C-alpha cells in the first residue's frame, strides 16, 4: 500500500519545517526568532489539522 502523494508531500513539508526549527533552536533569542517559531508552528498545525479533524 503506497502513501498518497498529498500525504507524502505533507510529511515532507513537516519534516522540512522541523529541520528549520532545529536550526533556529541554536540562535540567540530575539523577537524575530520568536516570530519564526510561531510561523513554523502555524504551518505545521495547518497540515496536522487535516489529519486530526
Secondary structure, 3 states (H helix, E strand, C coil): CCCCHHHHHHHHHHHHHHHHHHHHCCCCCCHHHHHHHHHHHHHHHHHHHHHHC
